[in-house]
Amino acid sequence: MPLPQSHMTPEPSAWVVRHAPLVPAGGGVLDVAAGGGRHSTFFAARGHKVTAIDRDISALEDFEAIAADLEDGSPWPLAGRQFAGVVVTNYLHRPLFAALAASVAPGGALIYETFARGNERYGKPSNPDFLLADNELLEAFASALRVVAYEHGFIDAPKPAMVQRLAAVRVTRP
């Protein structure tokens, strides 16, 4: 579920900024449910080629942009492609978890941050279908990727919310 407009901010997520160094320099980055492109812009400024995917790509003309409804039951539009970085913020569609993990190239990173149960106290999203259960993000990716950071709890900026955050890497094999 996309983030309500009231939560939108042009600044990149502090979690994404903090873990951006996990993405190999110059590698391609996939920004999932990219919205206005705040993370696409951030990674492009760091020298990455960005692929952005969203239902509405009108704000993403500076990037390779793919228009897709990720929730309509269609196959993952990037099957077989891998990226040095996969970034997902303020979006949750559980059927994509396996495709997101598979999209992380060897040596690459997944940086994920979205809402968790308890967020209904602070506003939208409040539907439990769009809020992560305890440790759900961790459990969804721990078998496919090596988790390097995980948090679950309250944040007060940019707006009060309950979130889960994960940064994980695909370990390269010698």
Secondary structure, DSSP 8 states (H G I E B T S, - for coil): ----GGG--SS--HHHHHHGGGS-TT--EEEET-TT-HHHHHHHHTT--EEEEES--TT-TTSEEEE--TTSS---TTTT--EEEEEEES---GGGHHHHHHTEEEEEEEEEEEEBTTGGGTSS---GGGSB-TTHHHHHHTTTSEEEEEEEEEE-SSS-EEEEEEEEE-----
